[in-house]
Amino acid sequence: MLEIHIIKALTDNYIYLLRNKEKNITSVIDPGDSKPVINFLNDKGWKLDQIINTHHHHDHIGGNSELLNIYKSKLIAPSYDKERILNADIYASDNEEISIAGINTKVIFTPGHTLGHICLYMEEEKCLFSGDTLFYLGCGRVFEGTMKQMWQSLLKLRSLPDETMVYCGHEYTMSNANFCNYIDPNNKLFKKVYSKIKENTEKSLPSIPFKLGTDKQTNPFLRADQLEFLKSINMEGTDPVNVFEAIRLQKNNF
């Protein structure tokens, strides 16, 4: 059984430390800051075997250099970011199967937030590391790609099994929940989800991981092609890409 440890970093980032006790392998996903990772490893007495980046933004790779210097770990990065994340041991591409912490992992190419973004899906563990593509009740801003690319990337993630547990790159959940309440106030399932999010926030607990099946029914950015939602926002008959763009721009200014 894979252990997944959530490490808070920077302002609102999440770093994920994966430990396979059976195979004695430890991996870290998106270490934006090295210090909390080093402290965690020292406390456990573990070495670090792998570093994996979902995309090139500094708040996801900022700890790479120091961790590589200390632990001589293997670095895995998106093949689409070869010019921005240098000297990786493995550059991973769409639909490739790679091993992370000894677990078979599918690489899913999800351009939009950045042009080279990848997500990491472990079918055996029923979990997804979504970086800054999919958040709880939200999605990443579209910085480098197009709105169409981002929508298509979200469709790839939406196609994964409902029981998938999602580990995303930031604690943006309360902000996303407030936007959901604004744009989709009559969603009954969201009301149940919101009370739990609020409870966790008040206790300073992570809202992560979240269940993909629930997010499919409550996250407006995953519902841009669903008739009931389109009717509720008066966009029935509109192309899903245009719907997605409209609500993403609303969220940008919310």
CYANA upper distance limits for C-alpha pairs under 8 A (distance plus 0.5 A):
  1 MET  CA     20 ASN  CA      7.48
  1 MET  CA     21 LYS  CA      8.30
  1 MET  CA    125 GLU  CA      8.41
  2 LEU  CA     18 LEU  CA      7.33
  2 LEU  CA     19 ARG  CA      6.44
  2 LEU  CA     20 ASN  CA      5.65
  2 LEU  CA     21 LYS  CA      7.90
  2 LEU  CA    125 GLU  CA      7.85
  3 GLU  CA     18 LEU  CA      6.19
  3 GLU  CA     19 ARG  CA      5.52
  3 GLU  CA     20 ASN  CA      6.97
  3 GLU  CA     21 LYS  CA      8.40
  4 ILE  CA     16 TYR  CA      7.09
  4 ILE  CA     17 LEU  CA      6.38
  4 ILE  CA     18 LEU  CA      5.29
  4 ILE  CA     19 ARG  CA      7.08
  5 HIS  CA     16 TYR  CA      6.24
  5 HIS  CA     17 LEU  CA      5.52
  5 HIS  CA     18 LEU  CA      6.84
  6 ILE  CA     14 TYR  CA      6.96
  6 ILE  CA     15 ILE  CA      6.59
  6 ILE  CA     16 TYR  CA      5.56
  6 ILE  CA     17 LEU  CA      7.05
  7 ILE  CA     14 TYR  CA      6.21
  7 ILE  CA     15 ILE  CA      5.49
  7 ILE  CA     16 TYR  CA      6.58
  7 ILE  CA     17 LEU  CA      7.73
  7 ILE  CA     36 PRO  CA      7.56
  7 ILE  CA     37 VAL  CA      7.87
  8 LYS  CA     12 ASP  CA      7.50
  8 LYS  CA     13 ASN  CA      6.47
  8 LYS  CA     14 TYR  CA      5.44
  8 LYS  CA     15 ILE  CA      6.82
  8 LYS  CA     36 PRO  CA      8.23
  9 ALA  CA     13 ASN  CA      5.58
  9 ALA  CA     14 TYR  CA      6.48
  9 ALA  CA     15 ILE  CA      7.33
  9 ALA  CA     32 GLY  CA      7.75
  9 ALA  CA     33 ASP  CA      7.00
  9 ALA  CA     36 PRO  CA      7.38
 10 LEU  CA     32 GLY  CA      8.09
 10 LEU  CA     33 ASP  CA      7.52
 10 LEU  CA     59 ASP  CA      8.28
 12 ASP  CA    170 HIS  CA      5.97
 12 ASP  CA    171 GLU  CA      5.86
 12 ASP  CA    172 TYR  CA      8.03
 13 ASN  CA     32 GLY  CA      8.17
 13 ASN  CA     59 ASP  CA      8.02
 13 ASN  CA    169 GLY  CA      6.27
 13 ASN  CA    170 HIS  CA      4.96
 13 ASN  CA    171 GLU  CA      6.99
 14 TYR  CA     30 ASP  CA      8.47
 14 TYR  CA    168 CYS  CA      7.78
 14 TYR  CA    169 GLY  CA      5.69
 14 TYR  CA    170 HIS  CA      5.99
 14 TYR  CA    171 GLU  CA      7.74
 15 ILE  CA     28 VAL  CA      7.63
 15 ILE  CA     29 ILE  CA      6.49
 15 ILE  CA     30 ASP  CA      6.13
 15 ILE  CA     31 PRO  CA      6.01
 15 ILE  CA     32 GLY  CA      7.75
 15 ILE  CA    169 GLY  CA      7.67
 16 TYR  CA     28 VAL  CA      6.09
 16 TYR  CA     29 ILE  CA      5.63
 16 TYR  CA     30 ASP  CA      7.62
 16 TYR  CA     31 PRO  CA      8.30
 17 LEU  CA     26 THR  CA      7.65
 17 LEU  CA     27 SER  CA      6.35
 17 LEU  CA     28 VAL  CA      5.00
 17 LEU  CA     29 ILE  CA      7.06
 17 LEU  CA     37 VAL  CA      8.33
 18 LEU  CA     26 THR  CA      6.11
 18 LEU  CA     27 SER  CA      5.54
 18 LEU  CA     28 VAL  CA      6.51
 18 LEU  CA     29 ILE  CA      8.43
 18 LEU  CA    101 ALA  CA      6.89
 19 ARG  CA     24 ASN  CA      7.90
 19 ARG  CA     25 ILE  CA      6.49
 19 ARG  CA     26 THR  CA      5.05
 19 ARG  CA     27 SER  CA      7.03
 19 ARG  CA    101 ALA  CA      6.90
 20 ASN  CA     24 ASN  CA      6.11
 20 ASN  CA     25 ILE  CA      5.67
 20 ASN  CA     26 THR  CA      6.80
 20 ASN  CA    101 ALA  CA      6.25
 20 ASN  CA    102 GLY  CA      7.29
 21 LYS  CA     25 ILE  CA      7.30
 23 LYS  CA    102 GLY  CA      7.31
 25 ILE  CA     48 LEU  CA      8.12
 25 ILE  CA     49 ASP  CA      6.70
 25 ILE  CA    101 ALA  CA      5.70
 25 ILE  CA    102 GLY  CA      7.17
 26 THR  CA     46 TRP  CA      7.85
 26 THR  CA     47 LYS  CA      7.36
 26 THR  CA     48 LEU  CA      5.79
 26 THR  CA     49 ASP  CA      5.91
 26 THR  CA     50 GLN  CA      7.17
 26 THR  CA    101 ALA  CA      6.17
 27 SER  CA     48 LEU  CA      6.51
 27 SER  CA     49 ASP  CA      6.20
 27 SER  CA     50 GLN  CA      4.99
 27 SER  CA     51 ILE  CA      6.31
 27 SER  CA     52 ILE  CA      8.00
 27 SER  CA    100 ILE  CA      7.27
 27 SER  CA    101 ALA  CA      5.98
 28 VAL  CA     48 LEU  CA      8.09
 28 VAL  CA     50 GLN  CA      6.78
 28 VAL  CA     51 ILE  CA      5.50
 28 VAL  CA     52 ILE  CA      6.68
 29 ILE  CA     51 ILE  CA      6.53
 29 ILE  CA     52 ILE  CA      5.26
 29 ILE  CA     53 ASN  CA      6.40
 29 ILE  CA     54 THR  CA      8.11
 30 ASP  CA     51 ILE  CA      7.96
 30 ASP  CA     52 ILE  CA      6.62
 30 ASP  CA     53 ASN  CA      5.37
 30 ASP  CA     54 THR  CA      7.06
 30 ASP  CA     59 ASP  CA      8.41
 30 ASP  CA     60 HIS  CA      4.93
 30 ASP  CA     61 ILE  CA      6.36
 30 ASP  CA    131 GLY  CA      8.28
 30 ASP  CA    169 GLY  CA      8.33
 31 PRO  CA     37 VAL  CA      7.87
 31 PRO  CA     51 ILE  CA      8.19
 31 PRO  CA     53 ASN  CA      8.22
 31 PRO  CA     59 ASP  CA      8.11
 31 PRO  CA     60 HIS  CA      5.91
 31 PRO  CA     61 ILE  CA      6.08
 31 PRO  CA     62 GLY  CA      7.06
 31 PRO  CA     63 GLY  CA      5.67
 31 PRO  CA     64 ASN  CA      7.02
 32 GLY  CA     58 HIS  CA      6.90
 32 GLY  CA     59 ASP  CA      4.74
 32 GLY  CA     60 HIS  CA      4.48
 32 GLY  CA     61 ILE  CA      5.33
 32 GLY  CA     62 GLY  CA      4.87
 32 GLY  CA     63 GLY  CA      5.56
 32 GLY  CA     64 ASN  CA      8.08
 33 ASP  CA     37 VAL  CA      7.90
 33 ASP  CA     59 ASP  CA      7.72
 33 ASP  CA     60 HIS  CA      8.27
 33 ASP  CA     61 ILE  CA      8.11
 33 ASP  CA     62 GLY  CA      5.97
 33 ASP  CA     63 GLY  CA      4.80
 33 ASP  CA     64 ASN  CA      8.48
 34 SER  CA     38 ILE  CA      6.61
 34 SER  CA     62 GLY  CA      7.81
 34 SER  CA     63 GLY  CA      4.56
 34 SER  CA     64 ASN  CA      7.57
 34 SER  CA     66 GLU  CA      6.96
 34 SER  CA     67 LEU  CA      6.73
 35 LYS  CA     39 ASN  CA      6.64
 35 LYS  CA     63 GLY  CA      8.20
 36 PRO  CA     40 PHE  CA      6.59
 37 VAL  CA     41 LEU  CA      6.64
 38 ILE  CA     42 ASN  CA      6.50
 38 ILE  CA     67 LEU  CA      8.16
 39 ASN  CA     43 ASP  CA      6.61
 40 PHE  CA     44 LYS  CA      6.86
 41 LEU  CA     45 GLY  CA      6.25
 41 LEU  CA     46 TRP  CA      5.62
 41 LEU  CA     47 LYS  CA      7.13
 41 LEU  CA     48 LEU  CA      8.12
 42 ASN  CA     46 TRP  CA      7.09
 47 LYS  CA     71 TYR  CA      7.09
 48 LEU  CA     71 TYR  CA      6.33
 48 LEU  CA     73 SER  CA      6.51
 49 ASP  CA     71 TYR  CA      7.84
 49 ASP  CA     72 LYS  CA      8.19
 49 ASP  CA     73 SER  CA      5.21
 49 ASP  CA     74 LYS  CA      6.71
 50 GLN  CA     73 SER  CA      5.56
 50 GLN  CA     74 LYS  CA      5.26
 50 GLN  CA     75 LEU  CA      6.38
 50 GLN  CA     76 ILE  CA      7.88
 50 GLN  CA    100 ILE  CA      7.99
 50 GLN  CA    101 ALA  CA      7.98
 51 ILE  CA     64 ASN  CA      7.81
 51 ILE  CA     73 SER  CA      7.08
 51 ILE  CA     74 LYS  CA      6.69
 51 ILE  CA     75 LEU  CA      5.34
 51 ILE  CA     76 ILE  CA      6.62
 52 ILE  CA     75 LEU  CA      6.48
 52 ILE  CA     76 ILE  CA      5.20
 52 ILE  CA     77 ALA  CA      6.41
 53 ASN  CA     60 HIS  CA      7.19
 53 ASN  CA     61 ILE  CA      6.99
 53 ASN  CA     76 ILE  CA      6.94
 53 ASN  CA     77 ALA  CA      5.58
 53 ASN  CA     78 PRO  CA      7.63
 54 THR  CA     60 HIS  CA      8.09
 54 THR  CA     77 ALA  CA      7.18
 54 THR  CA     78 PRO  CA      7.09
 54 THR  CA    117 HIS  CA      6.19
 54 THR  CA    118 ILE  CA      5.58
 54 THR  CA    119 CYS  CA      6.65
 54 THR  CA    120 LEU  CA      8.40
 54 THR  CA    130 SER  CA      8.34
 54 THR  CA    131 GLY  CA      6.29
 55 HIS  CA     60 HIS  CA      7.51
 55 HIS  CA     61 ILE  CA      8.37
 55 HIS  CA     77 ALA  CA      7.88
 55 HIS  CA     78 PRO  CA      7.19
 55 HIS  CA     81 ASP  CA      7.65
 55 HIS  CA    114 THR  CA      7.60
 55 HIS  CA    116 GLY  CA      6.79
 55 HIS  CA    117 HIS  CA      5.27
 55 HIS  CA    118 ILE  CA      7.16
 55 HIS  CA    131 GLY  CA      8.13
 56 HIS  CA     60 HIS  CA      7.33
 56 HIS  CA     61 ILE  CA      6.93
 56 HIS  CA     81 ASP  CA      7.13
 56 HIS  CA     84 ARG  CA      6.71
 56 HIS  CA     85 ILE  CA      6.73
 56 HIS  CA    116 GLY  CA      8.33
 56 HIS  CA    117 HIS  CA      8.35
 57 HIS  CA     61 ILE  CA      6.98
 58 HIS  CA     62 GLY  CA      5.41
 63 GLY  CA     67 LEU  CA      6.72
 64 ASN  CA     68 LEU  CA      6.47
 65 SER  CA     69 ASN  CA      6.64
 66 GLU  CA     70 ILE  CA      6.68
 67 LEU  CA     71 TYR  CA      6.36
 67 LEU  CA     72 LYS  CA      7.92
 67 LEU  CA     73 SER  CA      7.89
 68 LEU  CA     72 LYS  CA      5.26
 68 LEU  CA     73 SER  CA      5.89
 68 LEU  CA     74 LYS  CA      8.20
 68 LEU  CA     75 LEU  CA      8.47
 74 LYS  CA     88 ALA  CA      7.91
 74 LYS  CA     89 ASP  CA      6.41
 74 LYS  CA     90 ILE  CA      8.48
 75 LEU  CA     87 ASN  CA      8.38
 75 LEU  CA     88 ALA  CA      5.36
 75 LEU  CA     89 ASP  CA      5.78
 75 LEU  CA     90 ILE  CA      7.04
 76 ILE  CA     88 ALA  CA      6.15
 76 ILE  CA     89 ASP  CA      6.56
 76 ILE  CA     90 ILE  CA      5.29
 76 ILE  CA     91 TYR  CA      6.37
 76 ILE  CA     92 ALA  CA      7.42
 77 ALA  CA     81 ASP  CA      7.64
 77 ALA  CA     82 LYS  CA      8.28
 77 ALA  CA     85 ILE  CA      7.37
 77 ALA  CA     88 ALA  CA      6.69
 77 ALA  CA     90 ILE  CA      6.99
 77 ALA  CA     91 TYR  CA      5.56
 77 ALA  CA     92 ALA  CA      6.60
 78 PRO  CA     82 LYS  CA      7.56
 78 PRO  CA     91 TYR  CA      5.76
 78 PRO  CA     92 ALA  CA      5.45
 78 PRO  CA     93 SER  CA      6.81
 78 PRO  CA    116 GLY  CA      6.88
 78 PRO  CA    117 HIS  CA      7.32
 78 PRO  CA    118 ILE  CA      6.81
 79 SER  CA     91 TYR  CA      4.85
 79 SER  CA     92 ALA  CA      5.59
 79 SER  CA     93 SER  CA      6.01
 79 SER  CA    116 GLY  CA      7.98
 80 TYR  CA     93 SER  CA      7.96
 80 TYR  CA    115 LEU  CA      7.86
 80 TYR  CA    116 GLY  CA      5.05
 80 TYR  CA    117 HIS  CA      8.13
 81 ASP  CA     85 ILE  CA      6.27
 81 ASP  CA    116 GLY  CA      5.95
 82 LYS  CA     86 LEU  CA      6.51
 82 LYS  CA     91 TYR  CA      7.85
 92 ALA  CA     96 GLU  CA      7.16
 92 ALA  CA     98 ILE  CA      8.14
 92 ALA  CA    107 VAL  CA      7.41
 93 SER  CA    107 VAL  CA      6.94
 93 SER  CA    108 ILE  CA      8.17
 93 SER  CA    109 PHE  CA      7.40
 94 ASP  CA    107 VAL  CA      5.85
 94 ASP  CA    108 ILE  CA      5.56
 94 ASP  CA    109 PHE  CA      5.29
 94 ASP  CA    118 ILE  CA      8.16
 95 ASN  CA    106 LYS  CA      6.49
 95 ASN  CA    107 VAL  CA      5.65
 95 ASN  CA    108 ILE  CA      6.28
 95 ASN  CA    109 PHE  CA      8.07
 96 GLU  CA    106 LYS  CA      6.35
 96 GLU  CA    107 VAL  CA      5.87
 96 GLU  CA    108 ILE  CA      8.47
 97 GLU  CA    104 ASN  CA      6.95
 97 GLU  CA    105 THR  CA      5.95
 97 GLU  CA    106 LYS  CA      5.18
 97 GLU  CA    107 VAL  CA      6.83
 98 ILE  CA    104 ASN  CA      6.40
 98 ILE  CA    105 THR  CA      5.71
 98 ILE  CA    106 LYS  CA      6.94
 98 ILE  CA    107 VAL  CA      7.84
 99 SER  CA    103 ILE  CA      5.76
 99 SER  CA    104 ASN  CA      5.30
 99 SER  CA    105 THR  CA      6.22
100 ILE  CA    104 ASN  CA      7.12
100 ILE  CA    105 THR  CA      6.92
103 ILE  CA    122 MET  CA      7.63
103 ILE  CA    124 GLU  CA      8.22
104 ASN  CA    122 MET  CA      6.90
104 ASN  CA    123 GLU  CA      8.38
104 ASN  CA    124 GLU  CA      8.06
105 THR  CA    120 LEU  CA      6.78
105 THR  CA    121 TYR  CA      5.98
105 THR  CA    122 MET  CA      5.21
105 THR  CA    123 GLU  CA      7.74
106 LYS  CA    120 LEU  CA      6.33
106 LYS  CA    121 TYR  CA      5.57
106 LYS  CA    122 MET  CA      6.91
106 LYS  CA    123 GLU  CA      8.44
107 VAL  CA    118 ILE  CA      6.99
107 VAL  CA    119 CYS  CA      6.51
107 VAL  CA    120 LEU  CA      5.58
107 VAL  CA    121 TYR  CA      7.05
108 ILE  CA    118 ILE  CA      5.96
108 ILE  CA    119 CYS  CA      5.57
108 ILE  CA    120 LEU  CA      6.74
108 ILE  CA    121 TYR  CA      7.87
108 ILE  CA    156 LYS  CA      8.35
109 PHE  CA    116 GLY  CA      7.94
109 PHE  CA    117 HIS  CA      6.73
109 PHE  CA    118 ILE  CA      4.99
109 PHE  CA    119 CYS  CA      6.97
109 PHE  CA    153 SER  CA      7.88
110 THR  CA    116 GLY  CA      7.92
110 THR  CA    117 HIS  CA      5.84
110 THR  CA    118 ILE  CA      5.74
110 THR  CA    119 CYS  CA      7.17
110 THR  CA    133 THR  CA      7.48
110 THR  CA    149 GLN  CA      8.24
110 THR  CA    150 MET  CA      7.59
110 THR  CA    152 GLN  CA      8.44
110 THR  CA    153 SER  CA      5.10
110 THR  CA    154 LEU  CA      8.01
110 THR  CA    156 LYS  CA      8.45
111 PRO  CA    115 LEU  CA      5.17
111 PRO  CA    116 GLY  CA      6.22
111 PRO  CA    117 HIS  CA      5.73
111 PRO  CA    118 ILE  CA      7.86
111 PRO  CA    145 GLY  CA      6.57
111 PRO  CA    149 GLN  CA      6.44
111 PRO  CA    150 MET  CA      6.62
111 PRO  CA    153 SER  CA      6.92
112 GLY  CA    117 HIS  CA      8.00
112 GLY  CA    133 THR  CA      8.02
112 GLY  CA    141 ARG  CA      8.40
112 GLY  CA    142 VAL  CA      5.77
112 GLY  CA    143 PHE  CA      7.38
112 GLY  CA    144 GLU  CA      6.70
112 GLY  CA    145 GLY  CA      4.56
112 GLY  CA    146 THR  CA      6.29
112 GLY  CA    147 MET  CA      7.29
112 GLY  CA    149 GLN  CA      5.84
112 GLY  CA    150 MET  CA      4.71
112 GLY  CA    153 SER  CA      7.82
113 HIS  CA    117 HIS  CA      7.58
113 HIS  CA    132 ASP  CA      7.32
113 HIS  CA    133 THR  CA      6.76
113 HIS  CA    140 GLY  CA      6.20
113 HIS  CA    141 ARG  CA      6.11
113 HIS  CA    142 VAL  CA      4.90
113 HIS  CA    143 PHE  CA      5.65
113 HIS  CA    144 GLU  CA      6.52
113 HIS  CA    145 GLY  CA      6.73
113 HIS  CA    150 MET  CA      7.50
114 THR  CA    142 VAL  CA      7.69
114 THR  CA    143 PHE  CA      6.53
114 THR  CA    144 GLU  CA      5.25
114 THR  CA    145 GLY  CA      6.36
115 LEU  CA    144 GLU  CA      6.11
115 LEU  CA    145 GLY  CA      5.85
117 HIS  CA    133 THR  CA      8.26
118 ILE  CA    130 SER  CA      8.22
118 ILE  CA    131 GLY  CA      8.19
119 CYS  CA    128 LEU  CA      7.66
119 CYS  CA    129 PHE  CA      6.25
119 CYS  CA    130 SER  CA      5.31
119 CYS  CA    131 GLY  CA      6.89
119 CYS  CA    133 THR  CA      8.28
120 LEU  CA    128 LEU  CA      6.15
120 LEU  CA    129 PHE  CA      5.57
120 LEU  CA    130 SER  CA      7.10
121 TYR  CA    126 LYS  CA      8.23
121 TYR  CA    127 CYS  CA      6.53
121 TYR  CA    128 LEU  CA      4.95
121 TYR  CA    129 PHE  CA      6.96
122 MET  CA    126 LYS  CA      6.29
122 MET  CA    127 CYS  CA      5.86
122 MET  CA    128 LEU  CA      6.74
123 GLU  CA    127 CYS  CA      7.15
126 LYS  CA    163 GLU  CA      7.32
126 LYS  CA    164 THR  CA      5.28
126 LYS  CA    165 MET  CA      6.74
127 CYS  CA    164 THR  CA      5.52
127 CYS  CA    165 MET  CA      5.09
127 CYS  CA    166 VAL  CA      6.25
127 CYS  CA    167 TYR  CA      7.94
128 LEU  CA    164 THR  CA      7.16
128 LEU  CA    165 MET  CA      6.69
128 LEU  CA    166 VAL  CA      5.31
128 LEU  CA    167 TYR  CA      6.56
129 PHE  CA    166 VAL  CA      6.54
129 PHE  CA    167 TYR  CA      5.33
129 PHE  CA    168 CYS  CA      6.35
130 SER  CA    134 LEU  CA      6.15
130 SER  CA    135 PHE  CA      8.04
130 SER  CA    166 VAL  CA      7.29
130 SER  CA    167 TYR  CA      6.67
130 SER  CA    168 CYS  CA      5.43
130 SER  CA    169 GLY  CA      7.48
131 GLY  CA    167 TYR  CA      8.16
131 GLY  CA    168 CYS  CA      5.50
131 GLY  CA    169 GLY  CA      5.05
132 ASP  CA    139 CYS  CA      7.51
132 ASP  CA    140 GLY  CA      5.65
132 ASP  CA    168 CYS  CA      7.01
132 ASP  CA    169 GLY  CA      5.96
132 ASP  CA    170 HIS  CA      7.88
133 THR  CA    139 CYS  CA      6.02
133 THR  CA    140 GLY  CA      5.48
133 THR  CA    150 MET  CA      8.33
133 THR  CA    153 SER  CA      8.31
133 THR  CA    154 LEU  CA      7.87
133 THR  CA    168 CYS  CA      8.50
134 LEU  CA    138 GLY  CA      6.77
134 LEU  CA    139 CYS  CA      4.88
134 LEU  CA    140 GLY  CA      6.77
134 LEU  CA    154 LEU  CA      7.59
134 LEU  CA    168 CYS  CA      7.13
135 PHE  CA    139 CYS  CA      5.45
135 PHE  CA    140 GLY  CA      7.53
135 PHE  CA    168 CYS  CA      6.14
135 PHE  CA    169 GLY  CA      8.02
135 PHE  CA    170 HIS  CA      7.90
135 PHE  CA    172 TYR  CA      7.74
135 PHE  CA    173 THR  CA      7.80
136 TYR  CA    168 CYS  CA      8.08
136 TYR  CA    172 TYR  CA      8.00
136 TYR  CA    173 THR  CA      6.11
136 TYR  CA    176 ASN  CA      7.89
136 TYR  CA    207 SER  CA      8.46
136 TYR  CA    208 ILE  CA      8.14
136 TYR  CA    210 PHE  CA      7.08
136 TYR  CA    215 ASP  CA      7.34
136 TYR  CA    219 ASN  CA      7.94
137 LEU  CA    173 THR  CA      7.08
137 LEU  CA    176 ASN  CA      6.06
137 LEU  CA    177 ALA  CA      6.76
137 LEU  CA    180 CYS  CA      7.73
137 LEU  CA    215 ASP  CA      6.69
137 LEU  CA    218 THR  CA      7.07
137 LEU  CA    219 ASN  CA      4.76
137 LEU  CA    220 PRO  CA      7.61
137 LEU  CA    221 PHE  CA      8.24
138 GLY  CA    173 THR  CA      8.08
138 GLY  CA    176 ASN  CA      6.08
138 GLY  CA    219 ASN  CA      6.51
138 GLY  CA    220 PRO  CA      7.79
138 GLY  CA    221 PHE  CA      6.77
139 CYS  CA    221 PHE  CA      7.23
141 ARG  CA    248 ARG  CA      8.02
141 ARG  CA    252 ASN  CA      8.02
142 VAL  CA    146 THR  CA      7.17
142 VAL  CA    147 MET  CA      7.15
142 VAL  CA    150 MET  CA      7.49
145 GLY  CA    149 GLN  CA      6.76
145 GLY  CA    150 MET  CA      7.55
146 THR  CA    150 MET  CA      6.87
147 MET  CA    151 TRP  CA      6.67
147 MET  CA    241 VAL  CA      7.26
147 MET  CA    244 PHE  CA      7.84
147 MET  CA    245 GLU  CA      6.38
148 LYS  CA    152 GLN  CA      6.65
148 LYS  CA    241 VAL  CA      6.12
149 GLN  CA    153 SER  CA      6.58
150 MET  CA    154 LEU  CA      6.71
151 TRP  CA    155 LEU  CA      6.78
151 TRP  CA    241 VAL  CA      6.93
151 TRP  CA    244 PHE  CA      7.29
152 GLN  CA    156 LYS  CA      7.00
153 SER  CA    157 LEU  CA      7.18
154 LEU  CA    158 ARG  CA      6.52
154 LEU  CA    221 PHE  CA      8.49
154 LEU  CA    222 LEU  CA      7.18
155 LEU  CA    159 SER  CA      6.73
155 LEU  CA    222 LEU  CA      7.78
156 LYS  CA    160 LEU  CA      7.76
158 ARG  CA    212 LEU  CA      8.10
158 ARG  CA    216 LYS  CA      7.27
158 ARG  CA    222 LEU  CA      7.47
160 LEU  CA    164 THR  CA      7.56
161 PRO  CA    212 LEU  CA      8.01
161 PRO  CA    213 GLY  CA      7.80
162 ASP  CA    211 LYS  CA      7.54
162 ASP  CA    212 LEU  CA      5.77
162 ASP  CA    213 GLY  CA      4.31
162 ASP  CA    214 THR  CA      8.01
163 GLU  CA    211 LYS  CA      6.69
163 GLU  CA    212 LEU  CA      6.89
163 GLU  CA    213 GLY  CA      6.62
164 THR  CA    211 LYS  CA      6.44
164 THR  CA    212 LEU  CA      5.98
164 THR  CA    213 GLY  CA      7.86
165 MET  CA    209 PRO  CA      6.35
165 MET  CA    210 PHE  CA      5.97
165 MET  CA    211 LYS  CA      5.20
165 MET  CA    212 LEU  CA      6.53
166 VAL  CA    208 ILE  CA      7.80
166 VAL  CA    209 PRO  CA      5.67
166 VAL  CA    210 PHE  CA      5.77
166 VAL  CA    211 LYS  CA      6.72
166 VAL  CA    212 LEU  CA      6.88
167 TYR  CA    208 ILE  CA      6.55
167 TYR  CA    209 PRO  CA      5.48
167 TYR  CA    210 PHE  CA      7.63
168 CYS  CA    208 ILE  CA      7.82
168 CYS  CA    209 PRO  CA      8.08
171 GLU  CA    206 PRO  CA      7.64
171 GLU  CA    207 SER  CA      7.74
171 GLU  CA    208 ILE  CA      8.26
172 TYR  CA    176 ASN  CA      6.68
173 THR  CA    177 ALA  CA      6.41
173 THR  CA    197 ILE  CA      8.04
173 THR  CA    207 SER  CA      7.37
174 MET  CA    178 ASN  CA      6.70
174 MET  CA    197 ILE  CA      7.51
174 MET  CA    198 LYS  CA      7.82
174 MET  CA    201 THR  CA      8.06
175 SER  CA    179 PHE  CA      7.02
176 ASN  CA    180 CYS  CA      6.73
177 ALA  CA    181 ASN  CA      6.64
177 ALA  CA    194 TYR  CA      7.19
178 ASN  CA    182 TYR  CA      6.85
179 PHE  CA    183 ILE  CA      6.68
179 PHE  CA    251 LYS  CA      7.33
179 PHE  CA    254 PHE  CA      7.62
180 CYS  CA    184 ASP  CA      5.93
180 CYS  CA    185 PRO  CA      7.46
180 CYS  CA    218 THR  CA      8.32
180 CYS  CA    219 ASN  CA      7.71
180 CYS  CA    220 PRO  CA      7.34
181 ASN  CA    185 PRO  CA      5.17
181 ASN  CA    190 PHE  CA      8.49
183 ILE  CA    220 PRO  CA      8.50
183 ILE  CA    233 ILE  CA      7.75
184 ASP  CA    220 PRO  CA      8.10
184 ASP  CA    229 PHE  CA      8.16
184 ASP  CA    232 SER  CA      7.76
184 ASP  CA    233 ILE  CA      8.30
187 ASN  CA    191 LYS  CA      7.20
187 ASN  CA    218 THR  CA      7.66
188 LYS  CA    192 LYS  CA      7.41
189 LEU  CA    193 VAL  CA      6.87
189 LEU  CA    217 GLN  CA      8.04
189 LEU  CA    218 THR  CA      7.35
190 PHE  CA    194 TYR  CA      6.37
190 PHE  CA    218 THR  CA      6.02
191 LYS  CA    195 SER  CA      7.03
192 LYS  CA    196 LYS  CA      7.42
193 VAL  CA    197 ILE  CA      6.84
194 TYR  CA    198 LYS  CA      6.57
195 SER  CA    199 GLU  CA      6.70
196 LYS  CA    200 ASN  CA      6.75
197 ILE  CA    201 THR  CA      6.58
197 ILE  CA    207 SER  CA      6.65
198 LYS  CA    202 GLU  CA      6.66
199 GLU  CA    203 LYS  CA      6.97
200 ASN  CA    204 SER  CA      6.58
200 ASN  CA    205 LEU  CA      5.40
200 ASN  CA    206 PRO  CA      7.14
200 ASN  CA    207 SER  CA      6.88
201 THR  CA    205 LEU  CA      6.35
201 THR  CA    206 PRO  CA      7.76
201 THR  CA    207 SER  CA      7.92
210 PHE  CA    214 THR  CA      8.39
210 PHE  CA    215 ASP  CA      8.13
211 LYS  CA    215 ASP  CA      6.99
212 LEU  CA    216 LYS  CA      6.63
213 GLY  CA    217 GLN  CA      7.41
214 THR  CA    218 THR  CA      6.90
215 ASP  CA    219 ASN  CA      5.65
215 ASP  CA    222 LEU  CA      8.30
216 LYS  CA    222 LEU  CA      6.41
216 LYS  CA    223 ARG  CA      7.63
217 GLN  CA    222 LEU  CA      8.46
217 GLN  CA    223 ARG  CA      8.00
219 ASN  CA    223 ARG  CA      7.27
220 PRO  CA    224 ALA  CA      7.18
220 PRO  CA    229 PHE  CA      8.33
220 PRO  CA    247 ILE  CA      8.45
221 PHE  CA    244 PHE  CA      6.77
221 PHE  CA    247 ILE  CA      7.98
221 PHE  CA    248 ARG  CA      8.07
223 ARG  CA    229 PHE  CA      7.17
224 ALA  CA    229 PHE  CA      7.82
224 ALA  CA    230 LEU  CA      7.44
224 ALA  CA    240 PRO  CA      5.59
224 ALA  CA    241 VAL  CA      7.98
224 ALA  CA    243 VAL  CA      6.12
224 ALA  CA    244 PHE  CA      6.03
225 ASP  CA    230 LEU  CA      7.73
225 ASP  CA    239 ASP  CA      8.15
225 ASP  CA    240 PRO  CA      5.51
225 ASP  CA    243 VAL  CA      8.37
226 GLN  CA    230 LEU  CA      6.67
227 LEU  CA    231 LYS  CA      6.58
227 LEU  CA    236 GLU  CA      7.12
228 GLU  CA    232 SER  CA      6.89
229 PHE  CA    233 ILE  CA      7.01
230 LEU  CA    234 ASN  CA      6.50
230 LEU  CA    235 MET  CA      5.41
230 LEU  CA    236 GLU  CA      5.29
230 LEU  CA    237 GLY  CA      8.30
231 LYS  CA    235 MET  CA      6.57
231 LYS  CA    236 GLU  CA      5.66
235 MET  CA    243 VAL  CA      7.59
238 THR  CA    242 ASN  CA      7.26
238 THR  CA    243 VAL  CA      7.00
239 ASP  CA    243 VAL  CA      6.85
240 PRO  CA    244 PHE  CA      6.46
241 VAL  CA    245 GLU  CA      6.59
242 ASN  CA    246 ALA  CA      6.58
243 VAL  CA    247 ILE  CA      6.85
244 PHE  CA    248 ARG  CA      6.47
245 GLU  CA    249 LEU  CA      6.56
246 ALA  CA    250 GLN  CA      6.77
247 ILE  CA    251 LYS  CA      6.64
248 ARG  CA    252 ASN  CA      6.73
249 LEU  CA    253 ASN  CA      7.09
250 GLN  CA    254 PHE  CA      6.44
